[in-house]
Amino acid sequence: MEHAPILVRRISPSGGRRVVIRIAGVDTVLGIAYNDRDLIEFLRRIDIPDPDDLVHGDSEVIAWQGGRPHVYRDDEAS
């Protein structure tokens, strides 16, 4: 799902995932999320309606890249 406007990038070596919003082909980094609460807060700050439902639902608006959704550290991935 590369065309989703909200991208949660792969887990960094130090943990966490970069969160990016893509508007008109331009990526803007919202921050590094270390858990779903961080992701929800980033979305709330940019006035995304119902960010809790968006993150915890099966939304096509969010693309989780390079790993399972809701996993933010390599040691959680197994």
C-alpha positions as CSV (number, residue, x, y, z in Angstrom):
1,M,0.0,0.0,0.0
2,E,2.5,2.6,-1.2
3,H,-0.1,5.1,-2.1
4,A,-1.5,5.7,1.4
5,P,-1.1,9.3,2.6
6,I,0.2,8.2,6.0
7,L,3.4,6.1,5.9
8,V,4.8,4.3,9.0
9,R,8.3,3.5,7.8
10,R,10.4,0.4,8.8
11,I,11.8,0.0,12.3
12,S,15.0,1.9,12.8
13,P,18.1,0.1,14.3
14,S,17.6,2.1,17.5
15,G,13.9,1.5,17.6
16,G,10.9,3.5,16.6
17,R,9.4,4.2,13.2
18,R,9.4,7.4,11.2
19,V,5.9,8.6,10.5
20,V,5.4,10.5,7.2
21,I,2.4,12.2,5.7
22,R,2.4,12.4,1.9
23,I,0.4,15.2,0.3
24,A,0.6,15.9,-3.4
25,G,3.6,13.7,-3.7
26,V,5.6,15.6,-1.0
27,D,6.6,13.7,2.2
28,T,6.6,15.5,5.5
29,V,8.0,13.8,8.6
30,L,5.7,14.0,11.6
31,G,8.1,12.4,14.0
32,I,9.4,9.1,15.3
33,A,6.8,6.8,16.9
34,Y,7.8,4.4,19.6
35,N,4.3,3.1,20.1
36,D,0.7,3.5,18.9
37,R,0.2,6.4,21.3
38,D,2.9,8.4,19.6
39,L,1.4,7.7,16.2
40,I,-2.1,8.8,17.4
41,E,-0.6,12.0,18.9
42,F,1.1,12.9,15.6
43,L,-2.2,12.4,13.7
44,R,-4.1,14.4,16.4
45,R,-1.7,17.3,16.0
46,I,-2.4,17.6,12.3
47,D,-6.2,17.4,12.9
48,I,-6.8,14.0,11.5
49,P,-10.4,13.0,12.6
50,D,-10.6,10.0,14.9
51,P,-6.9,9.1,15.0
52,D,-7.5,6.3,17.5
53,D,-9.9,4.5,15.2
54,L,-7.6,5.1,12.2
55,V,-4.6,3.6,13.9
56,H,-6.4,0.6,15.5
57,G,-8.7,-0.1,12.6
58,D,-7.9,-1.7,9.3
59,S,-7.4,1.6,7.4
60,E,-6.1,1.9,3.9
61,V,-5.0,5.5,4.8
62,I,-2.0,4.1,6.8
63,A,0.7,2.0,5.1
64,W,3.0,0.1,7.5
65,Q,6.2,-0.5,5.7
66,G,9.0,-3.0,6.4
67,G,7.3,-4.9,9.2
68,R,4.1,-5.8,11.0
69,P,1.7,-3.1,12.0
70,H,1.9,-1.8,15.6
71,V,5.5,-3.2,16.1
72,Y,8.1,-0.5,16.9
73,R,11.2,-2.4,18.0
74,D,13.0,-5.4,16.4
75,D,12.7,-7.4,19.6
76,E,8.9,-7.1,19.4
77,A,8.8,-8.5,15.8
78,S,9.2,-12.2,16.6
